[in-house]
């Protein structure tokens, strides 16, 4: 993308010539955080162009990452910036358990970088997203360039045929009795919410555009709730209604959309914003989460303690 410099630009193609237009003509699919969109010129044939979307090559085997290589990354958590950030708010033994659960890796790409491995229901390693976070704020490091890459790209694997899966998908086999699935966009948010509400399976799409039926098919039999980022409710809710018509038990929460926070922020960001207010009205947010989860949740007390909230909440205020 010419604006955010990430590989997220959907380019246009001239339907008469079947050639791409110039590299700057297209739409960035990071609509909330970037929003770049350069349309084709008017009054020419290319105004009838349509975006090209990548598709899996037909009759080509889906590629996997070597499991030995994958296993070698599941170490050095103390040097992992995500681990350092979470250690500010959570107990280290809980974070270690969570990292081992989600198979979080540590990368040599950048000092302190995290690998969010994508593992399917057969425990095959599809790929890993490499990301560098600030160890204090937990935010992605974007200067002097966006610190994000992919394992298959760094390995320079020839003819690699990528088929992404939901982050955390392998957990549905580990916990077959857990029927409730909560889906967010960010992998980091899924990790944080697992630390707070571990009785639910928290998965992540890894991007707004990844909320699609093909990725959700392995969890079709589950009870699914979506927690979209701020400004994304309309799009995700539309998709959830389409999935409902296709037999999915799925709903979309408008919890984030109703909060007065910046566009593009998510459930974890909402917690951070609310927790800094130090006001008794903070509890209304937890009531909303509990309502969306459709279950009384004793671990909300743990959330309150973890983030050092006012300690004068009685049980009656939680639900």
N, C-alpha and C positions, 0 to 999 in steps of 0.2 A: 504494500500500500504506500503511495507517495506521501501520505500524511503521517501515519504512525509507524511506517517501515516494517510492519509485520506481514508475514505471508498469508494475508487474509483477504486479498483483493479478488473479487469475482469479476472477471473481465468480460467484455462484450465481443460478440462475433458477428460479422456481416453474413446474414442468412443467404445472400445471393452469391457471394464468393466463397463462403465457408472459411474465411480467414479472420483471425483476431484483429481487432482494431488496435491502435497504438496503446502502449503499456499503461498510460495514465488514465485510459477510459475504462471505468468500471466502478464497482461499489464495494466498499469495505464492509465485511460482515460483522465488524465490531461496532454496531450501530450506536450503542450507548456511549462508549468511551472514545470513539473516533468520529464516525458519521460521514467519512469521506464518500462522495458520490459524484463522479464526473460522467455526465450523460453523453451519448453520441451527438454529433452535430445535427441540427435540424435541417429541413428541406433537402436532404439527400437520402439515398437509399438506406444508409446505415441507421437512420432513425427507427427502422423496423427491426433492428438487431435485438437479440435476446441473450441473456447471460449464459455462459457455459459453466456447468457444474461438473466437478470431477466425479468419475464413476469407476467402480472396480472393473478391471479388464476382464472380459468374458473368458471362461474356460482356463483361468489362470489360478493356480493354487494360492491360497492366502498364506502370507509369510508369517514367521514367528521369530522371536529373539531367542538366542541360545540361553538355556536355563542356567548353565554354569556361569555365564557372564552376569546374568541377572542376580544370582546368589551372591556374587562377590561385591555387589553394591549395598547389601543390607547390613552395613557396618558404619562405624565412625559417626554415630549419631551426635556425639558431643561437638563435632565440627560442622554439623548440619545447621544452617541458619534457621530453618523452620523449627527444629528441635529447640534451639536457643530461644526463639521467640515464645514458643509454647511454654517453656520452662519458667517464664515470668509469671504465668497465670495458673499452671497446673503442676501437680506432683510429677516428678521425673519418672517414677515407676509406671504411672498411668500413661504417660506419653510413650514410653518404650513399648508397653503392651499394645498401644494403638498403632505405633509404627510397624510392629511385627504383624499385627492384624491386617493392615492395609498394604504390607510389603513396601514400605517407603524406602527408597534408596538414597545414597549420597553419591554425588557426581564429582569427577575431577575437572569437568568442563570449566567451572568457575569455583573458586574457593568458597565452600559453604553451600553449594547448590544442591537442590533437592530433585529426586527423580520420582515422579508419580507414575508408577507402573500400571499399565492396563492389562488385566489378566482375565481371560474368559472363563466360562463355567467348566471347561476341561483343563483349567490351570495352565493353558498355553499363554505365553507372554507375547502380546500383540505388538506393543511398543512401550516407550516410556517418555513422558514429557519432562524435560529438564528445565528447571526454573530457579532463578536466584532471587531470594527475598532478603529484605533488610532484617537483621537479627533482632532489632529493637521494635520497629513498627510492624513487622510482618508484611509490609507492602512489597510488591514487585519492584525490582530495581530496573528502571527504564532509561537511565542516563549512564554513559553517553549514548547508549543504545539499549533496546529491549533485550534483557537477559533471559531469553527463552529459546529452546531448541528441542530436538527429538533424538532419541537414542538411535533409531534406524538411520537418521541423517548423519549423525556423528560417526557411525560405524561405516558409512559409505558403502552400504550393502547394495550390490547390483540387482536390478530387477526386483526390488523389494515391493511386494504387493500388500499394502497396508489395509487392514480392516479394523477400525477402531471399535472399542467396546466401552461401556460405562466404567468410570473409575470406581473400583470397589466391587465390581460385578461378581468376583470369585467368592464373596462373602455369602451369597445366597445358598451355596452348597455347604458352607461351614455351619450355617444357622438355618436349617430347613424349617424349623418351627417358628422362626420370626417371619410373620406374614406382612408386617408393615414396612414399607419402603418409603423413605423420604429422599427426594432428589433436589440437589442444588446445582448451580453452574460450576462453582469453583471447587477444586480438589481440596484446597486449604480449608474451606468452609465445611466440607464434609468431615474432615479430620476434627475440626473444632467441635462440631455438633456431636460427633461420636463420643468425644471426651465428656460432653455435657449430658447427652441423652443416649447412653450406649445400648439401651434396650431396643432401639430401632436401628435398622440398617440404613446408613447414610451413603448415598451414591452421588456422583457428580458427572455431568455431561462434559465438562472441560471446555465448554463454549456454548453460547446461545444456539448456534446453528446445529448442534449435535442432539437437540431434542427431536428425535424422529423415531418412527415406529420400528425401523430395523434395529436400532440400538436397544429399544425397550422390549422387544419380543421375548428375550429370556426371562423377563419378570412379569409377563402378561398375567399370570395367575395370582399375583400379589396385589395387596391393597396399597396403591401408590398415591403419594401427595407431592406435588411440585411446589418448590419455594423459589420462584424466579427473582432475579435482581430487580431493583427499582427501575421502572419504565418498561419492563419486559412482560408484565402480567398479561397484557392484552394478547400478545403473540403466543405466549405459552398456554394461556387459557383457551385460545382458539385451537391449538394443537391438541390439548387435552380433550376437548369436546369431540374432535375428529377421532381420537383414539377410543373414546367411550363408545362411539358408533361401531368401532371395530372390535368390541368385546373387552376392552381394558377397563378395570376398576380403578379409575384415576380421577383426581381432582386437582385443581390449581388454587393455592392459597394466595389471597391478596394482602397478606399481612405486611409485606414490605411496602407495597404500593400505597397503603394508607398512612405510612409514617412520613414525617417531615424530615427526610434525609436527602442527600445529594443523589442525583441520577447515577445509576450504575452500581450503587452500593448493594450489598447483599445481607443475608441473615447474620453473618458474623460481624459485619460492619455495623449493623443495627444494634447488636448487643454492645459493641464498643461505645457507640454513640449514647445509648441509653444509660449505660453504666457510669458514664462520666457526669451525668446530670445530678446524681445523688439526690433524687427527689422521690417521694413516696409513690408518685404516679408511675414510676418505673415498673411496678408490679403489674400494671395493665398489659404491658408487653408480654410478660410471662403467662398471663391469663390467656392472651391471644394464641400464643404458641401451644399451650395446653389444649385449647379448644380445637385448634387445627389438627393436633395429634390424636384427637378423639379418645383420650385416655387420661386418667389421673396419673400424675407422674411425680413420684417422690424425689426423683433426681433433680427436680427444679430447685430443691433446697441446696443441693450440691452446687448448682449454678450460682446461686446467690452467695454462697460461701466462697466459691472460687474467685469471683470477681469483686469480693470485698464490698458487698452492698450493705446498706443499713440493716442491722441484725434484729430489727424489731418486727419482723413479719411473723404472724401466726399462721397456723395451718389453714385457717378459714380464708385467708386472703389468697391462697394459692390457686383455688379452683372455685 
